[in-house]
């Protein structure tokens, strides 16, 4: 993600979330931390014999 600040601003506007200017740096900092943690999970190598988990489909619940 190249411009996390712009992403946060656009996303907040898109979901109609009031975001005070003084809160923006903290939100950006937390999203940067979350991104780094997620990248560790994404990059973790799994052996080929590991079976992929089934995809969660909420529409199939109760059927």
N, C-alpha and C positions, 0 to 999 in steps of 0.2 A: 504494500500500500504506500504510494508515494506521498500523498498529502492527507494525512490522517485528520488534521484540523478541518480541512474542507469537507472531508467525508462526514465528520461528526456534525458539522453545521448543516450540510444537505440532508443527512438522515434525520436529524432533529426536526428540520422543517417538514420533511416528507411525512413523518408520523405525528406532526403537530405537537411536538414536545417543546414546551418553553424552556430554553436553555439560557440562563443568565451569562453574560460575557465573563464575569468573574469565575464561573464554574468551568468554562471551556478548557483552560489548561489542565485541570485535574481530570476531566473526562478524556482528553487526548492522552495524557500520561497513562491512565489506566488501560485505554485501548491499545497503546503501544506495548504495555506489559502483557496483556491478554494475547496479542498477536505473536509475541516472542514465545510464550508458553505453547500456544497452538502449533507453532512451527516445529517445536520439539516433537510433538505428537505426530504431526504430518510426516516428518522426516524419519521417524523411527522405523527401521527396517523389520519387516516380518518375514519369516521363512515361508516358502511357497506352500508348505503343507498346512498352514493355518487357514482354516475355513472362514470365509467372509461371513459376518453376521447378517441375518436377514434385514431387509429394509423395513423400517417402521412405516406403516401406512394407517393413519388414524381413521380413514374411511372404512377399513375392514374390521374395526373394533365392533364387537357385539354380533358379528356374523358367523 
